């Protein structure tokens, strides 16, 4: 069986929330996913049309997983963690327990129980968020706690080559219309109703369609992050994603282009299929050598430099938020290059 013919079994938490419902809906529609095991306190809403390949395990204590629960999770390829709550009105201790302690406990329990896929690997895909600070120094509780969760998950995952941890940092994502009544709390729905249109209108780059987020997380769960307009790590150990997609209509499953927002602690490879253009934006300080290496790599792959106009400060660093637009050869099978960790990449199909 080739890698493309392989099917996957995933575990999903948070399946009744805004992100989780879209992940579940996408997983059901994905022929490469043969089964989804949902661990949840609540029943799956009726807005999900078909549950033929879904098994729900009713579970209330996400800090502990008894043997009868773990036995039902054997043979799964990935744990997609979309369980979470709003930090509004919560104490830091409560928010820490749900946001950090629960996913770390789940990863540890599955690891110790030997839960692995057919390839001998268990992937943990954790839904974090824009602004997560792994140093734990953020003054915003959300950023501090999400960052500490990422750090602890990554640290645990790094102890074994059979564990892969992906921390996904989406920007704001609006709730799918079909899930509006059930996916968020009343307070969250009110806040989203007020602030959502403002973000989508004035700050479109700070939002991502929830369907795009769902597909992104499922590709990571399958270990196929190099088979689409995704990023993959330079090494097979845990990494952090900062992902954004442009605003599209809420029912669109195929946005015109996908964009990934990199703020990594190490270089990554961007593998793009059927790319026509690649835009790079300088997001943080990087030297002229980084830009030169990038340009040389692009040209080695046959890229034609369409526009490169960077202004450097007196220390030799390019000023932020400048665009480098590059034309790449038509329909390359894979267009792979190593990016400095300070660049923003947008792939346009």
C-alpha positions as CSV (number, residue, x, y, z in Angstrom):
1,X,0.0,0.0,0.0
2,X,1.4,3.4,-1.0
3,X,1.4,6.3,1.4
4,X,-1.4,7.9,-0.6
5,X,-3.6,4.8,-0.2
6,X,-3.1,4.6,3.5
7,X,-6.1,5.3,5.7
8,X,-6.0,6.9,9.1
9,X,-7.8,6.6,12.5
10,X,-7.9,9.7,14.6
11,X,-8.9,10.6,18.1
12,X,-10.7,14.0,18.4
13,X,-11.4,16.0,21.5
14,X,-13.4,19.2,21.6
15,X,-15.7,17.9,18.8
16,X,-18.6,20.0,20.0
17,X,-16.8,23.3,19.9
18,X,-16.3,25.7,17.0
19,X,-13.1,24.2,15.7
20,X,-13.8,20.7,16.7
21,X,-17.1,20.5,14.8
22,X,-15.5,21.6,11.6
23,X,-12.6,19.2,12.1
24,X,-15.1,16.4,12.6
25,X,-17.1,17.4,9.6
26,X,-14.0,17.5,7.4
27,X,-12.7,14.2,8.8
28,X,-16.0,12.5,8.0
29,X,-15.8,13.8,4.4
30,X,-12.2,12.7,4.0
31,X,-11.9,9.3,2.4
32,X,-8.4,8.9,3.8
33,X,-9.7,8.9,7.3
34,X,-11.3,5.6,8.1
35,X,-12.5,6.2,11.6
36,X,-12.8,9.0,14.1
37,X,-13.0,8.3,17.8
38,X,-14.5,11.3,19.6
39,X,-13.9,11.7,23.3
40,X,-16.4,14.1,24.8
41,X,-18.7,15.0,27.6
42,X,-21.6,16.1,25.4
43,X,-23.4,14.3,22.6
44,X,-22.4,15.2,19.0
45,X,-24.8,17.9,17.7
46,X,-27.4,16.9,15.0
47,X,-25.7,19.4,12.6
48,X,-23.2,16.6,11.8
49,X,-25.0,14.7,9.0
50,X,-23.5,11.3,9.2
51,X,-21.8,9.4,12.0
52,X,-21.2,6.1,10.2
53,X,-17.4,6.2,10.9
54,X,-17.6,7.9,14.2
55,X,-17.4,6.4,17.7
56,X,-18.1,8.5,20.7
57,X,-16.6,7.7,24.1
58,X,-18.4,9.5,26.8
59,X,-15.7,10.8,29.2
60,X,-15.8,13.5,31.9
61,X,-12.4,13.6,33.4
62,X,-9.8,14.7,30.9
63,X,-7.0,14.4,33.4
64,X,-7.3,10.6,33.7
65,X,-7.9,7.8,31.2
66,X,-8.8,4.4,32.6
67,X,-7.8,1.2,30.9
68,X,-11.2,0.6,29.4
69,X,-11.0,4.0,27.5
70,X,-7.3,3.4,26.4
71,X,-8.1,0.0,25.1
72,X,-10.6,1.6,22.6
73,X,-7.8,3.9,21.3
74,X,-5.3,1.3,20.2
75,X,-4.2,1.6,16.6
76,X,-5.0,5.3,16.2
77,X,-2.6,7.4,14.2
78,X,-3.2,10.8,15.8
79,X,-4.8,12.8,18.7
80,X,-6.3,16.0,17.4
81,X,-6.8,18.3,20.5
82,X,-9.5,20.9,19.9
83,X,-10.8,20.9,23.4
84,X,-10.6,24.4,25.0
85,X,-12.5,27.2,26.6
86,X,-12.4,31.0,26.5
87,X,-10.1,32.6,29.0
88,X,-12.8,35.3,29.7
89,X,-14.0,35.1,33.3
90,X,-11.7,32.2,34.2
91,X,-9.0,32.1,36.9
92,X,-5.5,31.3,35.7
93,X,-5.5,28.1,37.6
94,X,-8.8,26.9,36.0
95,X,-7.7,28.0,32.5
96,X,-4.3,26.3,33.0
97,X,-5.9,23.0,34.1
98,X,-8.1,22.8,31.0
99,X,-5.7,24.4,28.4
100,X,-2.4,22.8,29.5
101,X,-2.9,20.0,32.0
102,X,-5.6,18.2,30.1
103,X,-3.7,17.8,26.8
104,X,-0.4,16.9,28.5
105,X,-2.2,14.3,30.5
106,X,-3.8,12.8,27.4
107,X,-0.5,12.6,25.5
108,X,1.2,11.0,28.4
109,X,-1.6,8.4,28.9
110,X,-1.7,7.5,25.2
111,X,2.1,7.2,25.1
112,X,2.3,5.1,28.2
113,X,-0.5,2.8,26.8
114,X,1.5,2.4,23.6
115,X,-1.1,3.9,21.3
116,X,0.5,4.1,17.9
117,X,-0.6,4.0,14.2
118,X,0.5,1.4,11.7
119,X,3.7,3.3,11.1
120,X,4.6,3.1,14.8
121,X,4.0,6.9,15.3
122,X,1.5,8.8,17.3
123,X,0.9,12.4,16.2
124,X,-0.4,15.0,18.6
125,X,-2.0,18.0,16.9
126,X,-2.7,20.7,19.4
127,X,-5.0,23.7,18.7
128,X,-3.1,26.7,20.2
129,X,-3.6,30.2,19.0
130,X,-2.0,33.4,17.7
131,X,0.0,35.1,20.5
132,X,1.0,31.9,22.3
133,X,4.2,32.6,24.2
134,X,6.3,29.5,25.0
135,X,8.4,31.6,27.4
136,X,5.3,32.1,29.6
137,X,6.0,35.8,29.8
138,X,3.0,37.1,28.0
139,X,0.9,39.5,30.1
140,X,-2.2,38.0,28.4
141,X,-3.4,34.9,30.2
142,X,-4.4,33.2,26.9
143,X,-0.9,33.7,25.4
144,X,0.9,32.7,28.5
145,X,-1.1,29.5,29.2
146,X,-1.3,28.4,25.5
147,X,2.5,28.9,25.2
148,X,3.2,26.9,28.3
149,X,1.0,24.1,26.9
150,X,2.9,24.1,23.7
151,X,6.2,24.0,25.6
152,X,5.2,21.1,27.8
153,X,3.7,19.1,24.9
154,X,6.8,19.7,22.7
155,X,9.1,18.7,25.6
156,X,7.2,15.5,26.2
157,X,7.0,14.7,22.5
158,X,10.7,15.2,22.0
159,X,11.6,12.2,24.3
160,X,10.6,9.7,21.6
161,X,11.0,9.5,17.9
162,X,7.6,7.7,17.8
163,X,5.9,10.9,19.0
164,X,5.3,13.9,16.8
165,X,3.8,17.1,18.3
166,X,2.3,19.8,16.2
167,X,1.2,23.1,17.8
168,X,-1.2,24.9,15.5
169,X,-1.5,28.7,16.0
170,X,-4.5,30.0,14.0
171,X,-5.6,33.5,13.9
172,X,-9.3,34.3,14.7
173,X,-11.6,31.9,13.0
174,X,-15.4,32.5,12.8
175,X,-17.8,29.8,13.7
176,X,-19.3,27.8,10.9
177,X,-22.9,29.0,10.4
178,X,-24.3,25.5,11.0
179,X,-22.7,25.4,14.4
180,X,-23.4,28.9,15.6
181,X,-26.1,27.9,18.1
182,X,-24.1,25.2,19.8
183,X,-20.3,25.6,19.3
184,X,-19.7,28.6,21.6
185,X,-21.0,29.9,24.9
186,X,-23.5,32.7,25.0
187,X,-20.9,35.2,26.0
188,X,-18.5,34.1,23.2
189,X,-21.3,34.3,20.7
190,X,-22.1,37.9,21.8
191,X,-18.4,38.9,21.6
192,X,-18.0,37.2,18.2
193,X,-21.1,38.9,16.9
194,X,-19.6,42.3,17.8
195,X,-15.9,41.9,17.1
196,X,-16.0,39.2,14.3
197,X,-17.2,41.5,11.5
198,X,-14.7,44.1,12.6
199,X,-11.8,41.7,12.4
200,X,-13.0,40.2,9.1
201,X,-13.4,43.7,7.5
202,X,-10.5,45.6,8.9
203,X,-8.0,42.9,9.6
204,X,-8.6,40.1,7.1
205,X,-5.0,38.8,7.5
206,X,-5.8,38.1,11.2
207,X,-8.5,35.6,10.4
208,X,-8.7,32.1,9.0
209,X,-11.7,30.2,7.7
210,X,-12.5,27.4,10.1
211,X,-12.8,24.9,7.3
212,X,-9.2,25.8,6.2
213,X,-8.0,25.3,9.8
214,X,-9.8,22.0,10.0
215,X,-8.1,20.7,6.8
216,X,-4.7,22.0,8.0
217,X,-5.0,20.1,11.3
218,X,-6.1,16.9,9.6
219,X,-3.2,17.0,7.1
220,X,-0.9,17.4,10.1
221,X,-2.6,14.5,11.8
222,X,-2.0,12.3,8.8
223,X,1.6,13.4,8.6
224,X,1.0,14.8,5.1
225,X,2.1,18.3,5.8
226,X,4.5,18.2,2.9
227,X,1.8,17.1,0.4
228,X,-0.1,20.3,0.1
229,X,0.5,24.0,0.6
230,X,1.8,23.3,4.1
231,X,5.0,23.7,5.9
232,X,7.0,20.8,7.4
233,X,9.9,20.8,9.8
234,X,13.4,20.5,8.7
235,X,13.7,17.6,11.1
236,X,11.0,15.1,12.2
237,X,10.8,16.4,15.7
238,X,8.1,18.7,17.1
239,X,7.6,22.1,15.6
240,X,5.4,25.1,16.0
241,X,3.0,26.4,13.4
242,X,1.7,29.9,13.1
243,X,-0.9,29.5,10.4
244,X,-3.2,31.9,8.8
245,X,-5.4,31.8,5.7
246,X,-7.1,34.6,3.9
247,X,-10.7,35.4,4.5
248,X,-13.1,33.5,2.2
249,X,-16.8,32.9,2.4
250,X,-17.7,30.7,5.3
251,X,-19.0,27.9,3.1
252,X,-16.0,27.8,0.8
253,X,-13.9,24.7,1.0
254,X,-11.4,25.8,-1.6
255,X,-9.9,29.2,-0.8
256,X,-8.1,30.8,-3.8
257,X,-4.9,30.6,-1.9
258,X,-3.5,29.4,1.4
259,X,-1.0,31.3,3.4
260,X,1.1,30.1,6.3
261,X,2.6,32.5,8.8
262,X,6.0,31.4,10.1
263,X,7.5,32.4,13.4
264,X,9.6,29.3,14.0
265,X,12.6,28.7,16.2
266,X,14.2,26.8,13.3
267,X,14.2,26.9,9.5
268,X,11.4,25.0,7.8
269,X,10.8,23.8,4.3
270,X,7.9,25.0,2.3
271,X,6.6,22.3,-0.1
272,X,4.1,23.7,-2.5
273,X,2.3,21.7,-5.2
274,X,1.0,23.5,-8.3
275,X,2.3,26.9,-7.1
276,X,2.5,29.8,-9.5
277,X,3.8,32.5,-7.2
278,X,5.4,32.7,-3.8
279,X,5.4,35.8,-1.8
280,X,7.7,36.3,1.1
281,X,7.3,39.0,3.7
282,X,10.0,39.9,6.2
283,X,8.5,39.6,9.6
284,X,11.4,39.8,12.0
285,X,15.1,40.8,11.8
286,X,17.2,38.7,9.4
287,X,20.4,39.6,7.7
288,X,21.3,40.1,4.1
289,X,22.9,36.7,4.0
290,X,19.5,35.1,4.8
291,X,17.9,36.9,1.9
292,X,20.8,36.0,-0.4
293,X,20.6,32.3,0.5
294,X,16.9,32.3,-0.1
295,X,17.2,34.0,-3.4
296,X,19.9,31.6,-4.6
297,X,17.9,28.6,-3.5
298,X,14.9,29.9,-5.4
299,X,16.9,30.5,-8.5
300,X,18.4,27.0,-8.3
301,X,14.8,25.7,-8.4
302,X,14.2,27.7,-11.6
303,X,12.4,30.5,-10.0
304,X,12.3,33.9,-11.7
305,X,12.7,36.9,-9.5
306,X,9.7,39.1,-10.2
307,X,10.3,41.7,-7.6
308,X,12.9,42.2,-5.0
309,X,13.2,45.6,-3.4
310,X,14.3,45.5,0.2
311,X,15.4,48.5,2.3
312,X,17.9,47.6,5.0
313,X,18.5,49.5,8.2
314,X,21.9,50.7,9.3
315,X,22.6,47.4,10.9
316,X,22.1,45.5,7.7
317,X,18.6,44.1,8.6
318,X,15.7,44.5,6.1
319,X,12.9,46.7,7.3
320,X,9.8,44.8,8.4
321,X,6.7,44.0,6.3
322,X,8.3,44.3,3.0
323,X,7.2,42.0,0.1
324,X,9.4,39.8,-2.1
325,X,7.3,38.4,-4.9
326,X,8.7,35.5,-6.9
327,X,7.4,33.6,-9.9
328,X,8.0,29.9,-9.8
329,X,8.0,27.4,-12.7
330,X,4.5,26.1,-13.7
331,X,3.2,23.2,-11.8
332,X,6.3,21.8,-10.1
333,X,5.8,18.4,-8.5
334,X,7.2,19.7,-5.3
335,X,8.8,23.1,-4.8
336,X,10.9,22.8,-1.7
337,X,13.2,25.4,-0.2
338,X,14.6,26.2,3.2
339,X,13.2,29.4,4.6
340,X,14.7,31.6,7.3
341,X,12.5,31.4,10.4
342,X,11.6,35.0,10.2
343,X,9.8,35.1,6.8
344,X,6.1,35.0,6.1
345,X,5.2,32.8,3.1
346,X,2.1,33.0,1.0
347,X,1.6,30.5,-1.7
348,X,-0.8,31.5,-4.5
349,X,-2.3,28.8,-6.7
